[in-house]
């Protein structure tokens, strides 16, 4: 009888945990099916699907230049959740949002959630303005980022945009709480970057989004 009670409690706990997890994801839709690049556009010679993740670059060969895989759809107010990993000497990549492609160019313009290192510090979870103001708009203290970041492992990001308010979390640590004061685009594509330069491989998976205007 005691054993049956233990089993019942175990099943009940697992059910409750599952319910909480499902509730936490309520309203989210997948942007990546884990098998194909349907719904995305970019250089398909650079981006590929491997083991349920979108992968770009190589640990053996230099990367010719910055490249971006972008959603075909644009998003405004949203919460984006995903996992990302970066390995190799290049040590720089990022996640674009509220961005746009620059015509006849490989670059995009807009906000980027940074990954990797730059200026002598870890920049994981920093907010950078790609091809526009070309500077870091907000970031957490480097020592806090260093503690939160998982080297050569999957790191979890949450990116939340509501009007002028932008927030970013790295593995549960809030790295950005930024309010935009300039008149910049509040809608745009989401893009996954591989940075040009030394050999590096950037991977992204479990990409899902919730429209906050609904």
N, C-alpha and C positions, 0 to 999 in steps of 0.2 A: 504493500500500500504506500509506504514511504517513498519507494523508488518511483512509483507512478506519479506521486505528487511532484517529485523533483523534475521528472520528464515534463509534466504539465506546465510547471513554472518556467522551465527552460523554453518550451514552445511559446508560451505567452509572452515572455520577454523578447524573444526573437521577432514575434509578430508586432509587438509594440515598437521595437526599434525600426523594423521595416516600414511601419506606418509613419513614423516620424520622418524617416528618410524620404518617403514618397511625398509627404506634406511639404518638406523643405524644397522639393523640386517641382511643386505644383505650378503650372503655367509655363514651364520651360519646354522648349522644343530643340531637337538636335539640329545642329548646322552641319554635322559630318556624320555620315552613316557608318563609318568605320571600314568601309570597303571600297568606295569610289570617291571621286572628286566632284560628284554631281552637286550643282549649286555654287560651284566655285569657278573662277577663271584666272588664268595666268599662264606662265611658261611651264607646260606639262613635262618638259625635258628636265626641269629643275626640281619640281615637286612630284612626289610619289606617295603611294600608300604602302606602308609596311607594318605588319602585325597590329593592325587596328589604329595606326597613327598616321598623320600627315608628316612626311619627312622631307627635308631639303638639305642639300649640301653634302659634304663628304669630309671625313677625318683624314683623308689621304691627299686630296687635291685642293688647291686654292680655289676660292669662290670668285668668279669673274667680277661680279658687281652685285649690289643690292638687288634682291628680287622679292616679289610679293605675290602671294596667292590670295585673291580677294573674293569676297562674297559677291554674287550677282545682285543681291538685294541690299538696299540701304536701311540703316537703323538710326533712330534718334534717341529716345529715352529707353533705356534697357538695363538689364543686368546680365552680364556675360560671365559664364563659368567655364573653365577649361584647365587642363594640365599641360605643362610644357617642360621640355628638357633640352639642355644645350651642352654639347660635348665638343672638344677639340681646341686647338690653339686660337681660333678666331674669336671665341668668347664674346659674341655680340649678336643679338637678334631682338625681336620684339613683336608686339601685337598691336596692329593699327586699329583705330576706331574713329568714327566720325571723320573719315578720310576720303580722299578721291585720288584717282590716278592722274598723273600729269600727262597731258596729251603727247603722244609720240616720244615717250620716255619710259624708262624702267622704274622710275621713282614714283612715290605717292606723296601726298601732302595731307597733314593732319596729326591728330594725337597718336602717340605711341606709348604703350606700356612696355618699358624697357626690360631686357634680359641681358645678363652678362656683366662685363666690366668695362669701365671707361674712366678717364681722368684719374687713374690710380685707385679706384674704389669699385665695389660692387654696386651695380645700378639696378638690380632686380626689383621690379615694382615701382621704379621711378616713372614720372610722367614727362615725356619728351615731346617737343613740337617739331615733327619731321618736315623738312623742306619748307617751313613757314618762318617761324621765329628762330628755329634751329638752336634751341636751348632747353635745358631741363627746367620745367615749370614748377615741379614739386617732387620731393623725395623724403624718405625717412632717414634717420641717422645711420651711417654706414655700418656701425657696430651692431645695430638692431637687425639690419638686413642680413648681415653676415651670419647671425645666429639663426635667423628664420630660413635662409636659403639652404637647399639640399644639393650639394655638388654631385653632378653626374646622375642625378635622380629626377624623378618626376616632381615638379613643383606645382601647387594649385594656386590659380589666380581667380579672383573675383573682380570684375570691372563694372562699376555702376555709374550710369549717367542719367541725371534728371535735371533738365534745363541747363543752367550754368554750373551745376554742382557735379563734380567728378570725384569718385572714390575708387581706390584700388587696395586690394588685400593680397598678400603673399603668404600662403600657408597659414592663414588665420591672422597674420599681423597686418594691421592697416598701415600702408606705406604712404598713401596719398589721401588728402581731404582738401580738395582744391575748388575754389570758386573762380570761374572765368570772368574777367572784367572787360575783355575786348569783344568786338563783334566778329566772331568766327562761326564757321558752319556748325550747326547743331545736329546735323544728320550726315550720314555717309556710310561707306562700306566698312567692313571688318576685314583686316588683312593679316596674314602670317608672313613674317619676314625671315629671310636668310641674309645675313650681312656679307658684303663683299670683303675679300681679304684672305687672311690665313685660313687653312682648312678648318672647317667646323660643320657640325651637323645639328640642325634644329628640328625638334619633333613636337607635335601638338596632338592632343587627343581629348576625348570626352568633352567636346565643344558643344555647349548648349546655351540658349539665350531666352530671356523673358522680356516681352514687350511691356514696359511700365505704363504705357498710355491706355492699355485696355482696361 
